């Protein structure tokens, strides 16, 4: 397969400028981008089209372009080609697929050249080599629909979106697993970055595990639990403790279980597995020693996860050995990468981070508040430890107001469960808390 398909690129340009069908013309141009082009004359024409579009507000015809003195002779020769423009929308979509295939071939070729160059060196940096391969794979697997322009008016293609809105389509909603939050908001939305923060030993991982358990069991969703703070075995110990009501301390210390506990352990685990098989959903635990956001996306993309939890953000790797300790800039970069991943994979990303021990505020709060679609914080103070009640606070949200609600912690069994479906607004929430307790 050639790196460049000049005929297909010329046909795309001619379709964009002179197709007799305005729908086909609009569809082609709105989905065309410079990455899909590699033949020098078509790249030149496409750039010129965009310049004229910005100045005049419309795409010039082939006849107008052929008289454009800003174009080279080679470009004008393309405009007089005898390759016919397309007039059927199905043919246009096929043409765009052909261009996209060649784009990916070029990407694969560039990656292979870079890999070959590294292998030719006397000493090969394996981590750099792996990163090059992973980035190349991500580019090959990129979903090009994310670049689609959605038009109203000429070339409109938004009817499907409006139909979904009118029908009240709930496929974009992902339950959080906490009734009070879901009742108030409808749950998370696909593409959301949800940041959850508490102080050291505040129950961040327990809260995350509670959400994932409910999402898998109650809502039959595919979830990925990326655990950076402990091993896969430790995470599964937490999971079976919550599901089978076996004290986590016994599992953690490898103490002998009673006969009843062993029966519950076995039965719960069989039910857990059968649930996924019967409902075609999966619960995945991944505990890499070190991982970048790109590597998470690479692993997750083929499996269509609905929810990905990262526990926790501060332990992510930047993939750059020169990067120093985690600071505001690095954490902001991680948050942005996680948000982009959520949008590209059309899933919810739950990012666990810490509150500052001294202030009780979100660490490097500007980044979290700017990048998170939902930011949830809580403090497990002395009163909370005694009452075993925790007040979760929405401190930032893009689609609803801020509020608080209560959960009951059962850290002995690695659970944080719904206490009530009430939520609290304003400064009187503390009084309501006391009444509820």
Beta strands, then each sheet from edge to edge (+ up, - down):
strand 1: 173-174
strand 2: 188-189
strand 3: 193-198
strand 4: 223-227
strand 5: 283-286
strand 6: 307-311
strand 7: 348-354
strand 8: 374-378
strand 9: 389-397
strand 10: 404-410
strand 11: 415-418
sheet 1: 1+ 2-
sheet 2: 5+ 4+ 6+ 7+ 3+ 8+ 9- 10+ 11-
end
